Every structure is written in C-alpha cells, then in structure tokens.
Amino acid sequence: MLLALAASGWWAWATYTPVAPPANQFVLLRPGFSTHRIGVELKKAGIIHSVLAFRLWRELHPKLSLKAGEYLFDHKASLPEVYGRIARGDIYFHEVTIPEGYTVFDIAKAMEEAAMGMINLLVEKRKLTRLDAYGLTSIAGDCRLGATSEAEKNVHCLTPKSLWQAPR
C-alpha cells in the first residue's frame, strides 16, 4: 500500500509538476532518435524531471508520433505539455534575411568559405586530418548566416562543444 502511494506520488510529480528550463533552452531532436534518447536529451537540457516518466507517457499515448526538429523551451511546462509540443512538431524556426542584391551564388560562396574555414580550424587546432575534418564538418557542422554589412557576407560554422568533452 505504501509502495503504491509512493509510486503514485512520484508519477504525479514527474508528470504534472512543471519544469522551468534554464533561460532559453534549445533541444535538437534528430530523425531516428528513440523515445529513450529523446527523453535523455530533454532531461539533460532540464526540460523534464524523468526519462522513465517520459517513456511511460509515450506508452500511454502510442498514437502520437514524436517529430524531429529543433525545439525552444523558454517557459515552465509539464511533461504532457512538452510531449504535446513534440508530437505536434512545434519546432523553432530560424529566420534568415538575405540582403537585397545578394544572389544564391553569393550566399553559397559565403557558406563554402565558412565550411572551409571550419575544416582548416579543425586541422590546425584539433589536429584532425583534412578528410576527418571534412567528414565532421559535413555531419556535425552547423552553418548560420550572421549579421551582414555591405562589404561582406557573414556566415559562421559551429560544431557542438560536446564533441570535445569527455563523457561524464
């Protein structure tokens, strides 16, 4: 009896108590992520209380498929609210403004230069071979348009810091 009461209390806390994410928290859920992996990513980002509760909620709601994408969590939400957003595919959209007069070729050239800059940086700083640096940039590189001036097109390529940190 006491065990059932404790389990019910845990379920209520893990499911219905809203979690306040740290500031504006972005979570990228890639295609092919399992329910467990999605739960781990959400827990790691401080969005949900429990991976187990997330997985149990999924078992109770099997008709709702979870959608890949980049999600922004910027306010308190309970597990059903978080799950509902992911099931609806309520992803974050990046707005890109291309200055007047730029052509698709100008943007492509800036992206290429940024990617090559990332490859050169990985070769120099991380001592990767060019081929490994190219492969890593192709898979994990995130190129973004930045602020632009009349003189230059500003593009940045990033790789996640987690690639360079030892697992805990």
C-alpha positions in Angstrom: 0.0 0.0 0.0 2.8 2.4 1.0 4.7 1.5 -2.2 1.7 2.2 -4.4 1.2 5.5 -2.7 4.9 6.5 -3.2 4.8 5.4 -6.8 1.6 7.5 -7.4 3.2 10.5 -5.8 6.4 10.1 -7.9 4.2 9.8 -11.1 2.3 12.9 -10.2 5.4 14.9 -9.5 7.4 13.7 -12.6 4.4 14.1 -14.9 2.4 17.2 -13.8 4.9 19.4 -11.9 6.1 22.0 -14.4 9.8 22.3 -15.0 11.4 25.7 -15.6 14.2 25.3 -18.2 17.4 27.3 -17.7 16.8 30.5 -19.8 16.0 29.9 -23.5 16.9 26.2 -23.9 17.2 24.7 -27.4 17.0 21.0 -27.9 17.7 19.3 -31.2 15.9 16.0 -31.7 17.3 14.3 -34.8 15.4 11.9 -37.1 15.6 8.4 -35.8 16.0 9.2 -32.1 14.3 6.6 -30.0 11.8 7.6 -27.3 14.5 6.9 -24.7 17.1 9.1 -26.5 14.5 11.9 -26.7 13.8 11.6 -23.0 17.6 11.6 -22.2 18.1 14.8 -24.3 15.1 16.5 -22.6 16.3 15.5 -19.2 19.9 16.6 -19.9 18.6 20.0 -21.0 16.5 20.4 -17.8 13.1 20.2 -19.6 11.6 17.2 -17.9 12.0 15.6 -14.5 12.4 11.9 -15.5 13.3 9.9 -18.6 11.3 7.0 -17.2 8.2 9.1 -16.8 8.6 10.3 -20.4 8.8 6.7 -21.7 5.8 5.7 -19.6 3.8 8.7 -21.0 4.8 7.5 -24.5 3.4 4.0 -23.7 0.2 5.5 -22.5 -0.1 7.7 -25.7 1.2 5.4 -28.6 -0.9 7.1 -31.3 1.0 10.4 -31.0 4.3 10.2 -33.0 7.2 12.3 -31.9 8.6 14.8 -34.5 12.3 15.5 -35.1 13.4 19.2 -35.1 14.9 21.9 -33.1 12.7 23.0 -30.1 12.9 26.1 -28.0 11.8 25.7 -24.3 11.5 29.1 -22.7 8.9 28.7 -20.0 7.7 26.3 -17.4 5.9 23.2 -18.8 4.7 19.9 -17.5 5.6 16.6 -19.2 2.2 16.4 -21.1 2.8 19.9 -22.4 6.4 19.1 -23.6 5.2 15.8 -25.1 2.4 17.6 -26.9 4.7 20.1 -28.4 7.0 17.4 -29.8 4.0 15.4 -31.1 2.7 18.5 -32.9 6.1 19.3 -34.3 6.0 22.8 -32.7 9.6 23.4 -33.8 11.6 26.6 -33.6 12.1 28.4 -37.0 15.2 30.4 -37.7 14.5 33.5 -39.8 17.1 34.2 -42.5 17.2 37.6 -44.1 19.1 37.8 -47.4 20.1 41.4 -48.1 18.8 42.9 -51.3 21.1 42.3 -54.2 22.6 39.1 -52.9 22.3 36.1 -55.2 22.1 32.5 -54.3 25.7 32.2 -55.6 26.8 34.9 -53.1 25.3 33.0 -50.2 26.6 29.7 -51.5 30.1 31.1 -51.7 29.9 32.5 -48.2 28.7 29.1 -46.9 31.6 27.3 -48.7 34.2 29.8 -47.3 32.8 29.3 -43.8 32.8 25.5 -44.1 36.4 25.5 -45.4 37.3 27.8 -42.5 35.9 25.3 -40.1 37.8 22.5 -41.8 41.1 24.4 -41.6 40.4 25.3 -37.9 39.8 21.6 -37.1 43.0 20.6 -38.8 45.1 23.3 -37.1 43.6 23.3 -33.6 42.3 19.8 -33.1 45.0 18.0 -35.2 42.4 16.2 -37.4 43.3 15.0 -40.9 41.6 17.1 -43.7 39.4 14.1 -44.5 38.3 13.7 -40.9 37.7 17.4 -40.5 35.7 17.4 -43.7 33.6 14.5 -42.5 33.0 16.0 -39.1 32.0 19.4 -40.7 29.7 17.6 -43.1 27.9 15.7 -40.3 28.0 18.0 -37.3 28.8 21.4 -38.7 26.1 24.0 -38.2 26.5 26.9 -40.6 24.5 30.0 -39.9 24.1 33.4 -41.6 25.1 36.2 -39.3 24.9 39.9 -39.4 25.9 41.3 -42.7 27.4 44.5 -43.9 27.6 46.0 -47.4 31.2 44.8 -47.7 30.9 41.1 -46.6 28.6 38.2 -46.2 28.8 36.9 -42.6 28.5 33.1 -42.2 29.6 31.1 -39.1 30.1 27.3 -38.9 29.9 25.7 -35.5 30.4 22.3 -34.0 28.9 21.2 -30.7 31.2 21.6 -27.7 30.0 18.1 -26.6 32.2 16.6 -29.3 35.3 17.8 -27.5 34.3 17.0 -23.9 34.9 13.6 -22.3 31.7 11.8 -21.3 30.8 12.0 -17.6 
